[in-house]
Amino acid sequence: MGYDMRRHRATRLLAALVGLALGAVHHPAWAADTLRIGFSIPLSGSLAVTGKPALLATQIWAEKVNAEGGLLGRNIEFVYYDDQSNPALVPGIYSKLLDVDKVDLAIPGYSTNMTAPFMPTAIERNLLVVSYFCLALNDQFHYSRYFSMVPFGPQPKASLSKGFFDVAAAQEPKPQTVAVVSADAEFAQGAAEGARENLKEHGFKIVYDRTYPANQLDFSSIIRAVQAVNPDIVYVASYPVDGVGVVRAANEVRLTTKLFGGSMVGMQSTPLRMQLGPLLNGLVYHDFWVPDPKLMFPGIEAFLATYQARAVDSGVDPLGYYAPPYAYARMQVIGQAVAATGTLDADKLAAYLRANVLHTIVGDIRFNQDGEWSKSAVLTVQYQGISGNGLDQFRKSSTYVVLAPNEFKSTAGLIYPYSKLRD
């Protein structure tokens, strides 16, 4: 699970050479009064389905701030490079951003896998790190200038699947056995680790626990192997492309189980939701925001209206419910710290973030001493009532039945067992 520092040193020179050869996706003709923020972002490869909408959200934030006078009296300009969803390119990109482009702030890209290679550079150079959708990354580094923009709370690995297993344990009769299926990737392994803690706490028995290669595409054999041990619960920790493969295989094999889903990144993406359509019915998964009245925090509707008006022309997720609000909120947090302290000094910014409540479109946030949210806001959701592959059904709150936490729980309840939907 831990990021291999030897691997970082071994690839840093190669990555730097590759990074220097990259053309900037956006490299403006800088004016002296601009505040330059640099980052990597996956605009191609397996993570682009989330990286592209996150970039649009980040740009919307900058446009709003610039229209209001900028930060520190300076207009914001972005310098960013496509990391191609390839962790090996990340160190070189940040060497270029810091040493060649000489940006004023360097912020990490998207996901655990792509941010872990950035951390040694950040630590060496004493940078502020406000990560974006990273799972328990600072457990490895214990870096004092690290803050996490994802609502996992003080126990990130466990909180991701806590609701999933709490819901399972509440069923009568209580299910007994669990299959754990996880990708061989940083995020998925951390999620599976937390799942094992949660299922043990509820007294569930693991009858299958396997990791598959991150580049695997065919999951029929894995689902058949799972079916062979007949588990009551099937928990999956996956990324977008493999998650789609798992869902398709479960439907093709006609998986018979009581609860199916887990920590499946990508199941929150509108294009993937439309692609899978009714195959998603009954899936119980983690989410961070759905269009429920209880989750309409100040500013979220205005942001989504702006985002959705531009999404089609930008070729990104047309609804933007999952990643974009948190990409925007990440920049709100950074912007508030810079505006309040009047500086770009990492220590002063970190001190401010640790001491204050931050106001964002995903709610008010307070960070704990490890840089995680002081309270988890992970949603456990079940897809229900999906018919066909049309877009409009995914605008409806009834498509997303929130099962946990109680403060956001939907009126509709869990459809159980999962196999009931396929009888």
N, C-alpha and C positions, 0 to 999 in steps of 0.2 A: 504493500500500500504506500509506503513512504517514497518520496521522490529521491532518486538515486543521484547523489552529488557527484559521484564518479562519472556517471553517464553524462551529467551536465558539463563537466569539464572536458570530457572526451569529445562532445559534439559542439562545444561552444565555438571553436575555431572554424569548423566547417560551416556551422550555422551563420557565423558572422560573415563569411565569404558569400554564402548564398544570400543572406539578408542584404548585403551591400549591392548585390546584383538586382535586387527587386526594384521595380518601378513603384513609386508612391501612388497609391490609389487616389490620394488627394494631397496635393502639395502646393498650396497657394503661393502667390507672390506676396510675401509677408511685408506688412508695413511695420514701422517701428513701434506703433502703439497696439499691436496685436498680442494676445495671450495665446501661445501655441500649446495645444494639448495633443500628445501623441499616444498612439495605441496600435496594437494588432487586433485584427478582427477576422473571423472565418467567413469569407465571402465565396469560397468554393470548398469542395470536400463535404464530408458527412455532417459537419456542424453549421453549414451555411444556412440551413433552414431556420436556425435561430439567430445566427450572426447578422444576416441581412436586415431583418426587422429591428434588431437591437441597434444597428447603425442608424436607421431612419429615426428611431426614438431619440437617440443621442443628438442627432442633427436638429430635431425639433426643439430640444432643450436649448441648444446654442442659439438658435434663431430667436427664441423668446427672450433669452438673457440679453442678447445683443440689441434687440429692439427696446429693451429697458435700460440701456446704457452700458452693458457689458459687465465684466468683473474687474475690479480695481481700476475702473475707468478705461479699460481696454477691451476691444472686440475680441471675441473668441474665434480662433482658427484651429481646425483639426488637421493633423498629419497622421494618416493611417495606412497600414499595409495589410494585404490579404495574407494571413498565415496559413491558408489552404487547409485548415484543420490538421496541421502537421506540427506537433510539439517541437520537433527538431529545428524548425525555422524561427522559433520564438526568440531565443537569445540573440541571434543575429539581427532581428528586427529592432530589438531594443537598443542594441549597440549603435545601430544607425540612427535611431531616433534621438538618442542622448548625445552621441559624439559627432555626428554629421549634421543632422537636422537641428540639433541643440534646442529641443522643445523645452518649454517652461515647466510643464508637468507631463510625466509619463504615467499612464494608468494601464492596468492589466486588461487583457482581452476577455473573452468569454470562456467559461467552464473551468472545472478543476484541472482537466488534462492540459489545457493550454496556458493556465496561469502558473502551475507548478514550475515550469521551466523559467518563468519570469522572476520567481522569488529570489534566487541567488543574486541576480543583478540588483533587485530592489534592496536587499539586505546590504550588499556591498556598498551601495551608493546612498544608503539612508533615505530611500524614497518612501513617500506615503503610498500605501496600497489600499485602495477600496475595491475589493474584488467583486466579480459579477458572476453569480451562480456557481460558487465553489463550495464543495462539501468538506468541512472540517480541515481545510488546507493548513490553517495555522497550527494544528495539532503537531505538525512536523517541524515547524520553524519557531513557534513562540515569539513571533516578531511583534514588537511593541507598537509599530506604526501600521498594523494590519487591521482592516475592518471589512466585514463581509456583507455584501448586498444580496442577501437571500434570507428568507424568514425561518431558518432552521432553529434558531434559539440556542440556548446554552449547551445542549447536547445534540449537535448537528446530525451525527450518524444515526442515532436512535430516533430522533424526532421525525425523520423522513418516512419511516414506516410504522411509527407508533400508532397512528390512527388506524392503519390497515389491520394490525394485529389486535388492537382494542376492539374494533368492529367484529373481527372473527371470534374473539373470546366471548362476546356478548350473545352469540347465537345459541339457540337451544334445539337439540342437544349440542353441547360444545364440540366443535371439531377437534381432532386429536393430532393429525399428522400434517407435515409440511414438506414441500419440495422447494428448494432454493436454486434458482438458475440465474447466473450472473455473467456479465461480460468481463473479459480480462482487460479492464481499463480502470484508471484511478477512481473515477466517480463510482462506478458500479461496484467495485470491491469495497469501498467505504460504506456504500449503502447496504451491501450484503452483510457486512460486519455488524452494522446497527440492527439489521433484521434479526440476526441470530441472537442478539441481546434481548430484543423484544419478545421473540417467540419463546425463548428460554424462561423469561419472566412469567409468561402465561402458561407454562407447562406443556407446550407443544413439543412433539417429537419430530426431529428431522429424519426423513426417510430417503431423501435424495438431495445432494448438494454438489453441483457441478459448475465449473467455469468454462465458458466457450471463448474461442479466439475473437478478438474485437472486430475482425474483418469477415466473420462468418455470415453467410447469406441464407443458407438452407437450414431450417430449424425443424424439419419434419422428424428427423431421427431423435432429436433431443426431446421433443414433445411426446413421441412414442415411448421413449425411455421413461419419461415422467409418468405417463399413463400406466405403464407397466407396474409401478409401485403403488398406484391408486391413492394418491395423497388427498386429504380433505382440502388443503390449501396449496395453491401454487403461487409462489412469490418470485417475481422477476425484477432484476436490476439491469437496465439496458440503456443504450443510446438510441437515437432516432431510427437509423436504418435497420439495425438488428431488432429493435422493438417492433417495427412493422412486420418483420419476418416471423417473430414469435407469435404475434396476434394472428397472422394469416395461417401459420401452421396449426395453432390451437383450433381454429375453425375448420381447417381441412381435415384434421385428424379427429375432430369432434371430441375435444378434450372433455372428459367427465370429471368434474371437481366441484367443490362447494363455493370456493372463493378464488378468483383468478385476477392477477394484476400485480401491483407493487410499485416500485420506484422506476418508472419507465419514462425517461426523457424523450420528448418528441410526441408523446400521446397528447400533449397540450397544444400542438401546432395545428392551426386550421387547415393548411394544405394536407397534412397527414390525416387529420380527422375526416376530411372530405374524401381522401383516397380510400380509407378503410370503411367509412360509412357504417352500416349496421353490424359489421364485424366487431365494432367496439361495444355493442350493447352488453351490459353486465360487467364490463371491465372496471375494477376498482383501482384507482391510481392516485398519485399525489399531484396536487396543483397548487398554485399560489394566488390565483385570482380567477373568478368566474363572474358572469354578469348577474349577480344576485343582489337584490336591494340592500342586504346587510353589508355588502362589500363596496358600496358606492362612497368611497372616501372623498374628501374635498379635492377637486381638481381632476379626478380620474376620468369623468365623463367628457370634460373639455379636451383633455389630452387625447382620448380615444377618437373623438370626433375629428380632430386635426390629423391624427395618424391615419385613420381609415380613409379620409379624403385624399390622401396621397399614396396609399398603399398599393393600389392597383397599378398606377403608373410606375411605381418603384419596383414592381414585381416581387412584393413580399407578402407575408401573411396578411390576408385582407381584414382580419378582425384585430389581431395584435393583443390578445388577452393575456398571454403568458409572459414572454420575455420583454416586450417593449415597455410595459409600465415600470419594471424594475431597472431597465437600462436608463430610463428617464429619471427615476428616483435616485439612482446611483449618482447621477450628475447633480441633482438637487442637493444631495448631501455634501458633495464636494463644493458646490457653489456656495452653500450656506456657510461652510467652514471658512472658505476664502473671504467671503464678504464680511463675516463677523470678526475675523482676526486681522484683516487688511494685509495679509502676507501669503506667500507661497512656501514658507518655511514648514517642512514636514513635521517637526516636533510640535510646533504651535498648532498646526492643523490637527494633528493626532490628539493633542490635549483637549482641544475644543470638541472634537467628535466624541471623545470618551466622557466628557463632562456634561453634555447637553442633550436634550430631546431634539430630534431632527424631524421636521414636518415635510411629509412627502405625499405623493398621490397614492401610495400604497399604505397610508396610515402613518401615525407617529412612531418613530423608532428611537430606542435607546440601546446603545452598545454596552456589552459587559467588558470586563478587563481583558478578555481574549479577543475582542473585536467581533464577537458574534452578537446577534440580537439577544436582548435580555429575556425575551419571551418568544416562543415558537408561534408562528402563524401559518404552518403548513396545513393545507386542506386535504382531507381524504374524500374523494369524489367517485361516484359511480355514473357511468354513461347509461342513460335510459331513453327509450323511445326514438332512437335514430332510424330513419327510413330513407333509403336511397343515399345519394351522395351530394345533395344540394347544400348550399351555403347557409341559407336563412335559418334552418333548424339549429345551427350552432350559435345563433344570436340569442336564443331563448334560454332563460334560466332553468326551465324544466328539463333540458337536455343534461344538465349537470346537477346531480343530487348530492349535496354536501352531507357527508355522514359524520364528519368530525372536523374541527372541535365543536363542542356544544354551542358556543356563542354564534357560530355561523351555520348551524345545522338546518337542513331543509325540512319542510313539512313532509314531503314524500320520504319513504324509507327504503332500505336496502332490498333489492330483489335477490332472493337467496333460495336455493343454491344457484350457482352460476349455470350449471347444466340444465336447469329448468327452462332457460331461455332457448335451448337448442333441442328440446324434446319434440 
